């Protein structure tokens, strides 16, 4: 594994913005940075759940009978992560097919320095690549509004649904805000997109979503009719390495925390010798 692919122990402001997207907190970064303008990975991770961890005072003082969950619920385990598979790059398509046949959404973990998986998809046929990192980062850098970025995501989703393509959600070394504003029923219904490789949006089962998501410009060549191709599916990719992807994607406050790891099949690309 190339050293450049792992999350470094020290993070500068630009790197933190890339990872956190619009969740980046400038005040907290300025307060925590060292003399060189860096913070640690642990400090960055501590930022994300802080604003969500503090419950309103009235919740904290709720009557005991309301606060106490039934014993069986309290003992219920969190959704378990699916065991990762490790494969050579040449086995990628087979691993994706196996994950989708199992009702899971492929999450390809590729920490190679030259980002072989994303490069492969960028030159491949039958795919539509959505730069999820940039969609979130534009909002963080105030280069676009949430509404504008949502529509950018919608256009990618609709194109893939219409053409029956694999929507490649390229997160790169970022944790896009799919658990926040980038989950929108009228533009990018992330819960449905990330469940069963997006098959709930494909074909006849996805008609209700097509009717909602497609705009007149999307149906100009289909006599005003919105429809989703049966072959539509979803694959996620990340540049985080095998030791850190779960932390930066699924921990509290991170981009996929809302969905949990049980929806995804991690596919780790073997480092080349």
FENJODA-V689970 format. One line per field, one symbol per residue. ss: DSSP state (a for helix, b for strand, c for the rest). phi: phi as a letter, one per 20 degrees, with the letter a starting at -180 (. if undefined). A space follows every 50 residues. Layout:
ss=???
phi=???
//
This chain:
ss=ccaaaccccbbcaaaaaaaaaaaccaaaaaaaccccccbbaaaaaaaaaa aaacccaaaacccaaaacccaaaaccccccccccbbbcaaaaaaaaaaaa acccbbbbbccccccaaaaaaaacccbbbbbaaaaaaaaacccccaaaaa aaaaaaaaaaaaaccbbbbbcccccccccccccbcccbcaaaaccaaaaa acaaaaaaaaaaaccaaaccccccccccccccbbbbbbccccccaaaaaa ccccccccccaaabbbbbbcccc
phi=.fffeefffdcefffffffemfefdffffffefefendcegffffffgeg fefeeggfffdfggfefeeggfffefffgfffffddcfgfefffffffff femdefcedcdffelgfffgffdedmccedefgffffgffelebegffff fffgffffffffemdeeeeeelebcgffecfecbfecbfggffeellmff demffefffffeefdgfedfeclmeebdffegbccdcbefefecfffedd fgnefdffemffeddfceegfff
//
